[in-house]
Amino acid sequence: MSIDSLSASTSNLGGVIQEYLWIWENQQISVVYESLGKGETLLLLPAFSTVSMRSEMGEIGKLLSPYFQVVTVDWPGFGESSRLSVNYSPAMYHQFLLDFVTSVLHTPVTVVAAGHSAAYVLQLAQEMTTVFSRIVLVAPTWRGPLPTMRANKQIAGMVKELVRSPVLGQGLYKLNTTPSFLNFMYRRHVYVDADRLTPSFIQHKWRNTQQPGARFAPAAFVTGKLDAVDNQANFIALVRDLTVPLMVVIGDSSPSKSRAEMDALAALPGVRSAVISGSLGMHEEYPSAVVEAVRNFLLST
């Protein structure tokens, strides 16, 4: 699909849709991103998930576009970016974020990162202290679903390779992306208000999961192969020596394990925090509340 046709059918900001051609392991990957507004750059990073796409950050982007040039991006392997059968790994996403920020955007960049994006942003902020000017983490997590359920690395690796297999893997993936299963997962720990999970909303998410090659990156995420750190201590360590202003936004209905880790992050010296309604998907479910919580932090000088 061309960028022109994407612009006509899938814009979530009402902005300009562009393509960044990125090379990884000698393969060219098309990364789709969208921008709206003028001023300093504000990068919005969606959470990793089976249904990850830049549109989940769209309403936050619209609300902040009067103050910033807002840029939303589909991670490689997700959304409308290329979904190749490459080895999706933390090294890949770390390099992508570095290359995208330094090649496409004007640094320093203000960034709002949801979910699993948090550790990648924190790692880059430690590696290159001048890349980000402010960081907001919304419902930050670092551990994928299977590790959270205490599956060991060997089992997780077997599941990943099984889902990547041509026939059986595609069948398993389809079973885990049916509209009914997506609805169940959203009700379980992503959204708080079940009335928002309308048939059209679920269909939109389901269509995103049915693109050619769609299973490869989600398989890596679900099995913990996109975990940028391997324990909470290492996650906390990314913040302890951080020199960039940081704010953490926590959903009051977050799953208990995730909530405890978010609270530990928010309790560190120098970290600003806010607790608002929502769970792991609050950036999409309650965008106005998220913006209200972070507005002063983002606009302060």
Residue pairs with C-beta under 8 A, 6 or more apart in sequence:
1 80
3 17
3 18
3 19
3 32
6 17
6 32
6 80
7 16
7 17
10 17
10 55
10 80
11 17
11 34
12 34
12 54
12 55
12 58
12 61
12 72
13 34
13 35
13 36
13 58
13 61
13 62
13 65
13 70
13 72
14 36
14 62
15 34
15 35
15 36
15 37
15 61
15 65
15 70
16 34
16 35
16 36
17 32
17 33
17 34
18 32
18 33
18 34
18 35
19 30
19 31
19 32
19 33
20 30
20 31
20 32
20 33
20 100
20 103
20 104
21 28
21 29
21 30
21 31
22 28
22 29
22 30
22 31
22 76
22 96
22 99
22 100
23 29
24 76
24 86
24 92
24 95
24 96
25 86
25 87
27 84
27 86
28 82
29 76
29 81
29 82
29 84
29 86
30 81
30 82
31 73
31 74
31 75
31 76
31 81
31 82
31 96
31 100
32 54
32 73
32 74
32 79
32 80
32 81
33 54
33 71
33 72
33 73
33 74
33 100
33 104
34 54
34 71
34 72
34 73
35 69
35 70
35 71
35 72
36 61
36 62
36 65
36 69
36 70
37 64
37 65
37 66
37 67
37 68
37 69
37 70
38 69
39 67
39 68
39 69
40 68
40 69
40 110
40 133
41 68
41 69
41 71
41 105
41 106
41 109
41 110
42 61
42 64
42 67
42 68
42 69
42 70
42 71
42 109
42 110
42 111
42 112
42 298
43 71
43 73
43 101
43 105
43 109
43 110
43 111
43 112
44 54
44 57
44 60
44 61
44 70
44 71
44 72
44 73
44 111
44 112
45 57
45 73
45 75
45 111
45 112
45 113
45 114
45 117
45 120
45 121
46 52
46 53
46 54
46 56
46 57
46 72
46 73
46 74
46 75
46 78
46 79
46 114
46 115
46 117
46 283
47 56
47 114
47 115
47 116
47 117
47 139
47 141
47 280
47 281
47 283
48 75
48 78
48 115
48 116
48 117
48 221
48 226
49 115
49 116
49 190
49 218
49 221
50 176
50 177
50 182
50 185
50 209
50 218
50 221
50 222
51 182
51 205
51 208
51 209
52 74
52 75
52 78
52 79
52 218
52 221
53 74
53 78
53 79
53 80
53 208
54 72
54 73
54 74
54 79
54 80
55 72
55 79
56 114
56 281
56 283
56 284
57 72
57 112
57 114
57 283
57 284
58 72
59 284
59 287
59 288
60 112
60 283
60 287
60 290
60 291
61 70
61 72
62 70
63 287
63 288
63 291
64 70
64 291
64 298
67 298
67 299
68 110
68 298
71 104
71 105
73 81
73 100
74 80
74 81
75 81
75 93
75 96
75 217
76 82
76 88
76 92
76 93
76 96
76 217
77 83
77 84
77 86
77 88
77 213
77 216
77 217
77 218
77 220
78 217
78 218
79 208
82 213
83 211
83 212
83 213
83 214
83 216
83 217
84 213
84 216
85 164
85 213
85 216
86 92
86 216
88 216
88 217
88 220
88 221
88 225
88 226
89 220
89 225
89 226
90 120
90 226
90 227
90 228
93 120
93 226
93 228
94 120
94 123
94 124
94 228
97 120
97 121
97 124
98 124
98 127
98 128
98 131
101 107
101 109
101 124
101 131
102 131
107 130
107 131
107 132
108 130
108 131
108 132
108 133
109 131
109 132
109 133
110 132
110 133
110 134
110 135
110 136
110 298
111 121
111 132
111 134
111 135
111 136
112 136
112 138
112 283
112 294
112 298
113 120
113 121
113 135
113 136
113 137
113 138
113 140
114 137
114 138
114 139
114 283
115 138
115 139
115 140
115 141
115 280
116 141
116 142
116 144
116 221
116 226
116 227
116 228
118 137
118 140
118 141
118 142
119 140
119 142
119 227
119 228
119 229
119 235
119 238
120 228
121 132
121 135
121 137
122 135
122 137
122 235
122 238
122 239
122 242
123 228
123 238
124 131
124 132
125 131
125 132
125 135
125 242
125 243
125 244
126 238
126 241
126 242
129 243
129 244
132 244
133 244
133 245
134 244
134 245
134 246
134 247
134 297
134 298
135 242
135 244
135 245
135 246
135 247
136 246
136 247
136 248
136 249
136 294
136 297
136 298
137 246
137 247
137 248
137 249
137 265
138 249
138 282
138 283
138 290
139 249
139 250
139 251
139 254
139 258
139 262
139 278
139 279
139 280
139 281
139 282
139 283
140 248
140 261
140 262
140 265
141 258
141 261
141 280
142 227
142 228
142 229
142 232
142 235
142 261
143 224
143 227
144 156
144 221
144 222
144 223
144 224
144 225
144 226
144 227
145 221
145 222
145 224
146 155
146 156
146 159
146 222
146 223
146 224
147 156
147 223
147 224
147 227
148 257
151 159
151 223
151 224
153 224
156 223
156 224
156 225
157 223
157 225
159 219
159 222
159 223
160 219
160 220
160 222
160 223
160 225
162 168
162 169
162 172
163 169
163 172
163 173
163 215
163 219
163 222
163 223
164 215
164 216
164 219
169 215
169 219
170 215
173 209
173 214
173 215
173 218
173 219
175 181
177 206
177 209
177 210
178 206
179 199
179 202
179 203
179 206
182 202
182 205
182 206
182 209
183 197
183 202
186 197
186 202
186 281
187 194
187 197
189 254
189 255
189 279
189 280
190 279
190 280
190 281
190 285
191 197
191 279
191 281
191 285
192 251
192 253
192 277
192 278
192 279
192 282
192 285
193 285
196 285
208 214
209 218
217 226
219 225
220 226
229 235
229 238
232 261
232 264
235 261
235 265
236 264
236 265
236 268
239 246
239 265
239 268
239 271
240 268
242 270
245 272
245 297
246 270
246 271
246 272
247 271
247 272
247 273
247 274
247 294
247 297
248 262
248 265
248 266
248 271
248 272
248 273
248 274
249 273
249 274
249 275
249 276
249 282
249 290
249 293
249 294
250 259
250 262
250 263
250 266
250 273
250 274
250 275
250 276
251 259
251 275
251 276
251 277
251 278
251 279
251 280
251 282
252 275
252 276
252 277
252 278
253 277
253 278
253 279
254 262
254 278
254 279
254 280
255 279
255 280
258 280
265 271
266 273
272 297
274 293
274 294
276 282
276 286
276 289
276 290
276 293
277 286
277 289
278 285
278 286
278 289
278 290
279 285
282 289
282 290
283 290
